[in-house]
Amino acid sequence: MTRDEARALDEADPLRSFRARFQLPEGLIYLDGNSLGALPKAVVARQAETVVTEWGEALIRGWNAHDWIGAPQRVGAKIAALIGAKPHEVIVADSTSVNLFKLLIAAAKLSERPNILSEAGNFRTDLYVADGAAELLGLRLEAVARDEVEARIGADTNLLLLTHVHYMSGARFDMAALTARARAAGALTLWDLSHSAGAVPLDLNGDGVELAVGCGYKYLNGGPGAPAFLYVAEHLQERLMPALRGWMGHEAPFAFDDEYRPAPGLGRFLVGTPPVLGMAALETALDAFDGVTMAELWAKSIRLFDLFRALMAERCPDLRCISPADPEARGGHISFAHPHAFEICQALIAADVIGDFRAPDVLRLGLTPLYLGFEDIWRAVDTLAAILASESWRDPKFAVRGKVT
Ligand SMILES: *Cc1c(COP(=O)(O)O)cnc(C)c1O
């Protein structure tokens, strides 16, 4: 495929106009929307309004006048529409790590069984949080190899904790099958959707999912440190009692009762005061999905992936693709292993193509169909091929590691 052919694909792309919804530096190719989504232009005005008009003028009255207090449910309902959930099955709160902890504790207490089962190599926060929760409840965290998870589900499994799309390889679990398998064995499943929400079509209700958490700042474009979300299936909501009992999760926070009574439904999983500025950014960012279905986005994502993979095999064969080729078995990013992935990634960033590195040896590139086109993919691979051919990545400046990699 030539650059002109890639450009022709962009011209025929029905989703081409969505890129104009984002503010991206001229000439830069952004392949890291799986780590921090790009800035939707509408968020700039919304932030200004929330700060200047709402905070600046309404002051404390904003909680009612601008319904700041309703943001967790309101923004949750918008996310619900993207993940196949009912509007009242999702709320926005805290970080993904904190939401994991809240749901793990509440759900694991429903069962007498001893083990929380997860995947070795899962995103570390999931394992750390599960380990802490297990310690607190006197349970055991059992983390087994990916291909052993299903067989390991058994009568001792209290709860299955899995990340739907793997942060490194992009490999995707079969959500419906594993949830059903765990349920048949008498265990609930908690899914981490951090790399799935806004990237792949999800049908939490259709797949029988009971519990899930996910991230606001990746494919949902909510901004750095955006609040996260949590999902609990309707039928389970009243059975879960939060251990982290904040006043915002009380049935009547402003009654100031000494005794805790959980709010009906998901409201009980709110803890403290919602971060209004972050909520506003995420709420408006989600409008970037207006007018397009996840199925349409996914269809384009598959084409971006296939082009990336084919061009890389042809022009950068030293970088080994570790992401599954089958679209059903993966998410929205493509990853390559190379012993010098870190330096190559830094050289790539210096050439205005932003991807990221994941230890120990993976170059990870996010394919976000809302703001990426086929010519971008062509240029990214062309840039990588030049870096590899010239070995410019060997410059010592590309070996310097910052605090965040
Ligand atoms: C990004 C990510 C998180 C993020 O957790 P934070 O609490 O927002 O830092 C959690 N889990 C997975 C699988 C992720 O990919």
PDBQT file of the ligand as one rigid body, heavy atoms in Angstrom, charges set to zero:
ROOT
HETATM    1  C1  LIG A 501      -5.446   2.051  32.971  1.00  0.00    +0.000 C 
HETATM    2  C2  LIG A 501      -5.904   0.921  33.807  1.00  0.00    +0.000 A 
HETATM    3  C3  LIG A 501      -6.318   1.137  35.113  1.00  0.00    +0.000 A 
HETATM    4  C4  LIG A 501      -6.205   2.509  35.683  1.00  0.00    +0.000 C 
HETATM    5  O1  LIG A 501      -6.360   2.592  37.053  1.00  0.00    +0.000 OA
HETATM    6  P1  LIG A 501      -6.296   4.010  37.763  1.00  0.00    +0.000 P 
HETATM    7  O2  LIG A 501      -6.862   3.743  39.071  1.00  0.00    +0.000 OA
HETATM    8  O3  LIG A 501      -7.078   4.965  36.919  1.00  0.00    +0.000 OA
HETATM    9  O4  LIG A 501      -4.881   4.452  37.774  1.00  0.00    +0.000 OA
HETATM   10  C5  LIG A 501      -6.809   0.063  35.837  1.00  0.00    +0.000 A 
HETATM   11  N1  LIG A 501      -6.882  -1.168  35.290  1.00  0.00    +0.000 NA
HETATM   12  C6  LIG A 501      -6.475  -1.402  34.019  1.00  0.00    +0.000 A 
HETATM   13  C7  LIG A 501      -6.581  -2.773  33.447  1.00  0.00    +0.000 C 
HETATM   14  C8  LIG A 501      -5.964  -0.370  33.246  1.00  0.00    +0.000 A 
HETATM   15  O5  LIG A 501      -5.548  -0.595  32.016  1.00  0.00    +0.000 OA
ENDROOT
TORSDOF 0
